[in-house]
Amino acid sequence: MNKAKRVVIIGAGFGGLSVAIRLAAQGWKVDVYEQQSYAGGKAGSLKLGGYRFDRGPSLITMREVFAELFESVGRRLEDYVQFEQLDTVCSYFFSDGTELASRGNPEDFAREVAAKTDDSAESVRCFLKYSRGIYKKTAELFLMHSLHDWATYFKPQVWKGLLSRGKLDARRSMDTAIRSFFQDPRMRQFFNRYATYNGSDPYQVPATLNIIPHVEYNMGAYASKTGIYALPQAMRSLAEELGVEFHFEQPVEKISVQNGRATGVVTASGEVSADIVLSNIDARRTYEVLLQDPEAPYAQRYRQLEASSSGLVFFWGMKSSYPELTVNNIFFSRDYPAEFKSLFSELRCPDDPTVYVNITSKLAPGDAPEGGENWFVLVNAPRNSGQDWASETARTRERVLARLEQALGRSVANDIAVEEVLTPAHIEEETGSYYGSLYGISSNSKTAAFLRHPARSRRYGGLYFCGGSVHPGGGMPLAVLSGKIAADIIKKKE
Ligand SMILES: Cc1cc2nc3c(=O)[nH]c(=O)nc-3n(C[C@H](O)[C@H](O)[C@H](O)COP(=O)(O)OP(=O)(O)OC[C@H]3O[C@@H](n4cnc5c(N)ncnc54)[C@H](O)[C@@H]3O)c2cc1C
């Protein structure tokens, strides 16, 4: 055990919290430096009048990943935070007026599709079977282990995946594959939406990403009864129980390096020495800003790679309640290809955006005053490249209200009691994520999975990485897995 060894972690996002817990349990002295006043990074919380909102993620998938983290240190997730498996995962409102509920039970969902669309229950069953097949072939290699550690390739499950490369369906796009299962344009739009779960474009992203519906339908979708923000707070509590020290409102300004090895960090309070340093912040920013090494090969590579999409969020405290809505609701656009063209080619907010409305007060009544609801209204937005966000926000707000009012048949605008907005520029400023991207680099290219930064720097000894910008990618469960991969490598190497 490395009782005396000290690690400094930069950032208290999901990745940083995950690795802090695991390293503390391995016997390391762990200090986490976080520029904000809270743990959770992109998964923050907002209070506005009598309303509370989650500021980032809203849907929990891969519950096992969180449960494993707590179990790995002898605790039970359910003793810290209550998840609720959703019967109705999401209510969908199509532009032609069709309403469809995606059910947590795949068989119920298949029947719902057969009843409401021109596709059959069997198409859904076949698609989810295909999705499960991709998961089985890819999860071990692409999600659970380092792609850059030889030991990974000696695992039998990984070999099986590599030997069935054809079944990974990487040659065609997500949309092309979906067309081969579904003929109804509504179902094509429905399943193409899963590309947005990691900020990608369904018309470009390899069909391998059709793995995501398996994760949601076959493995289950959850919400937290106390909001998503309760999850990083639970991880922080667990970390503190294990002796991790958090230093909030202390941005790291620099990573110190001696003889090619990271030896600590510098904050406004001075130098902090450490045996190893772990960055949970954007990998490119780590090289360019904290190491002042913009010519590092990974910094150069990240400058070339396409960032994932971002989000524009309206937090609306509503005076009334909407019984026709559930916790998660999607109001689809008319023209999905045009929407993704705006996001990835024109880098502007779509004229006709798909609108997501998450209402945690449906599960946690304390999140809104009696009779009201807390609406987290998200539209996909392009990465921040200096757009005029004030005018993009004003234009999008009008479109969003028009879409919601058309679908719900009542004046939504009149119900807004309090309001705040989060733009891609805010996300970039608050979390240090380049371009305000939600999930690091996009998965639009076939090679994206292999181009993400590994858990261990090859350029600097003692420097490690976790978080959404590195392998295996963005989203809460993957960021938690990145912390596991980093902790496993540190155990072997240090
Ligand atoms: C609006 C929105 C909706 C989303 N929806 C979902 C969803 O439904 N499901 C899902 O799974 N994911 C979703 N995501 C993505 C998910 O939130 C992220 O992928 C995940 O939280 C990233 O975790 P991370 O470990 O990369 O850390 P981050 O959250 O990026 O945290 C990094 C931390 O580092 C800190 N930091 C940065 N620079 C410094 C410095 N110099 N010194 C000290 N600290 C520093 C930051 O303040 C931050 O706390 C969403 C994100 C947003 C913003």
The ligand as an SDF file (V2000), in Angstrom:
LIG
                    3D

 53 58  0  0  0  0  0  0  0  0999 V2000
  -26.6890   20.5690  -19.8900 C   0  0  0  0  0  0  0  0  0  0  0  0
  -26.0330   19.2030  -19.7860 C   0  0  0  0  0  0  0  0  0  0  0  0
  -26.7880   18.0450  -19.9520 C   0  0  0  0  0  0  0  0  0  0  0  0
  -26.1900   16.7870  -19.8480 C   0  0  0  0  0  0  0  0  0  0  0  0
  -26.9640   15.6500  -19.9180 N   0  0  0  0  0  0  0  0  0  0  0  0
  -26.4150   14.4410  -19.6220 C   0  0  0  0  0  0  0  0  0  0  0  0
  -27.2360   13.2800  -19.3860 C   0  0  0  0  0  0  0  0  0  0  0  0
  -28.4910   13.3370  -19.4140 O   0  0  0  0  0  0  0  0  0  0  0  0
  -26.6200   12.0950  -19.1020 N   0  0  0  0  0  0  0  0  0  0  0  0
  -25.2500   12.0080  -18.9800 C   0  0  0  0  0  0  0  0  0  0  0  0
  -24.7320   10.9220  -18.6720 O   0  0  0  0  0  0  0  0  0  0  0  0
  -24.4520   13.0950  -19.1600 N   0  0  0  0  0  0  0  0  0  0  0  0
  -24.9980   14.2950  -19.4600 C   0  0  0  0  0  0  0  0  0  0  0  0
  -24.2070   15.4180  -19.5690 N   0  0  0  0  0  0  0  0  0  0  0  0
  -22.7370   15.2480  -19.6030 C   0  0  0  0  0  0  0  0  0  0  0  0
  -22.1370   14.9940  -18.2260 C   0  0  0  0  0  0  0  0  0  0  0  0
  -22.5640   15.9950  -17.3420 O   0  0  0  0  0  0  0  0  0  0  0  0
  -20.6260   15.0430  -18.3280 C   0  0  0  0  0  0  0  0  0  0  0  0
  -20.1610   14.1690  -19.3640 O   0  0  0  0  0  0  0  0  0  0  0  0
  -19.9440   14.6160  -17.0410 C   0  0  0  0  0  0  0  0  0  0  0  0
  -20.5660   15.2200  -15.9260 O   0  0  0  0  0  0  0  0  0  0  0  0
  -18.4900   15.0410  -17.1430 C   0  0  0  0  0  0  0  0  0  0  0  0
  -17.7750   14.6630  -16.0000 O   0  0  0  0  0  0  0  0  0  0  0  0
  -16.2110   14.9510  -15.9350 P   0  0  0  0  0  0  0  0  0  0  0  0
  -15.6150   13.9390  -15.0330 O   0  0  0  0  0  0  0  0  0  0  0  0
  -15.6360   15.0540  -17.2930 O   0  0  0  0  0  0  0  0  0  0  0  0
  -16.0510   16.3380  -15.2050 O   0  0  0  0  0  0  0  0  0  0  0  0
  -16.6350   17.8120  -15.4580 P   0  0  0  0  0  0  0  0  0  0  0  0
  -18.0630   17.8210  -15.1320 O   0  0  0  0  0  0  0  0  0  0  0  0
  -16.2010   18.3470  -16.7650 O   0  0  0  0  0  0  0  0  0  0  0  0
  -15.8950   18.5560  -14.2800 O   0  0  0  0  0  0  0  0  0  0  0  0
  -14.5890   19.0510  -14.3640 C   0  0  0  0  0  0  0  0  0  0  0  0
  -14.3480   19.8760  -13.1090 C   0  0  0  0  0  0  0  0  0  0  0  0
  -13.0500   20.4490  -13.1850 O   0  0  0  0  0  0  0  0  0  0  0  0
  -13.1320   21.7670  -12.6490 C   0  0  0  0  0  0  0  0  0  0  0  0
  -11.9880   22.5340  -13.1630 N   0  0  0  0  0  0  0  0  0  0  0  0
  -11.7720   22.9510  -14.4320 C   0  0  0  0  0  0  0  0  0  0  0  0
  -10.5990   23.6070  -14.5020 N   0  0  0  0  0  0  0  0  0  0  0  0
  -10.0690   23.5990  -13.2540 C   0  0  0  0  0  0  0  0  0  0  0  0
   -8.8670   24.1050  -12.6910 C   0  0  0  0  0  0  0  0  0  0  0  0
   -7.9570   24.7650  -13.4260 N   0  0  0  0  0  0  0  0  0  0  0  0
   -8.6430   23.9190  -11.3680 N   0  0  0  0  0  0  0  0  0  0  0  0
   -9.5420   23.2460  -10.5900 C   0  0  0  0  0  0  0  0  0  0  0  0
  -10.7120   22.7520  -11.0850 N   0  0  0  0  0  0  0  0  0  0  0  0
  -10.9500   22.9170  -12.3960 C   0  0  0  0  0  0  0  0  0  0  0  0
  -14.4630   22.2730  -13.1230 C   0  0  0  0  0  0  0  0  0  0  0  0
  -14.9190   23.3500  -12.3410 O   0  0  0  0  0  0  0  0  0  0  0  0
  -15.3330   21.0240  -12.9540 C   0  0  0  0  0  0  0  0  0  0  0  0
  -15.9010   20.9590  -11.6700 O   0  0  0  0  0  0  0  0  0  0  0  0
  -24.7840   16.6880  -19.6330 C   0  0  0  0  0  0  0  0  0  0  0  0
  -24.0150   17.8590  -19.4560 C   0  0  0  0  0  0  0  0  0  0  0  0
  -24.6410   19.0990  -19.5000 C   0  0  0  0  0  0  0  0  0  0  0  0
  -23.8170   20.3470  -19.2480 C   0  0  0  0  0  0  0  0  0  0  0  0
  1  2  1  0
  2  3  1  0
  2 52  2  0
  3  4  2  0
  4  5  1  0
  4 50  1  0
  5  6  2  0
  6  7  1  0
  6 13  1  0
  7  8  2  0
  7  9  1  0
  9 10  1  0
 10 11  2  0
 10 12  1  0
 12 13  2  0
 13 14  1  0
 14 15  1  0
 14 50  1  0
 15 16  1  0
 16 17  1  0
 16 18  1  0
 18 19  1  0
 18 20  1  0
 20 21  1  0
 20 22  1  0
 22 23  1  0
 23 24  1  0
 24 25  2  0
 24 26  1  0
 24 27  1  0
 27 28  1  0
 28 29  2  0
 28 30  1  0
 28 31  1  0
 31 32  1  0
 32 33  1  0
 33 34  1  0
 33 48  1  0
 34 35  1  0
 35 36  1  0
 35 46  1  0
 36 37  1  0
 36 45  1  0
 37 38  2  0
 38 39  1  0
 39 40  1  0
 39 45  2  0
 40 41  1  0
 40 42  2  0
 42 43  1  0
 43 44  2  0
 44 45  1  0
 46 47  1  0
 46 48  1  0
 48 49  1  0
 50 51  2  0
 51 52  1  0
 52 53  1  0
M  END
$$$$
